[in-house]
Amino acid sequence: MPDAKLRRRIFGAIEAEWQRTVDALALVTGEKQRLASNNALARSIRHRFPYIDPLHHLQVELVRRWREGRADERARIGIHLSINGIAAGLRNTG
């Protein structure tokens, strides 16, 4: 199945880049674990995830529909709202 092979290649590249980023961040900060020196922020972010995760799943579904050609105005608005909701939940616009 060519899609599965392509998927493994793409996600393998994404995962490798993520790992390089994590390693570089640890080198720069000197911390093996992200936010090790800021427990309050780490806890705050952990507590946000249960509220943000459903938005991630919704966004993936809406983008899938969009790419399949089942796009309409509601799907476009839903994608934008999920992006804004995730950014607001993370308290970050980028």
Rosetta blueprint (number, residue, H / E / L):
1 M L
2 P H
3 D H
4 A H
5 K H
6 L H
7 R H
8 R H
9 R H
10 I H
11 F H
12 G H
13 A H
14 I H
15 E H
16 A H
17 E H
18 W H
19 Q H
20 R H
21 T H
22 V H
23 D H
24 A H
25 L H
26 A H
27 L H
28 V H
29 T H
30 G L
31 E L
32 K L
33 Q L
34 R L
35 L L
36 A L
37 S L
38 N L
39 N H
40 A H
41 L H
42 A H
43 R H
44 S H
45 I H
46 R H
47 H H
48 R H
49 F H
50 P H
51 Y H
52 I H
53 D H
54 P H
55 L H
56 H H
57 H H
58 L H
59 Q H
60 V H
61 E H
62 L H
63 V H
64 R H
65 R H
66 W H
67 R H
68 E L
69 G L
70 R L
71 A L
72 D L
73 E H
74 R H
75 A H
76 R H
77 I H
78 G H
79 I H
80 H H
81 L H
82 S H
83 I H
84 N H
85 G H
86 I H
87 A H
88 A H
89 G H
90 L H
91 R L
92 N L
93 T L
94 G L
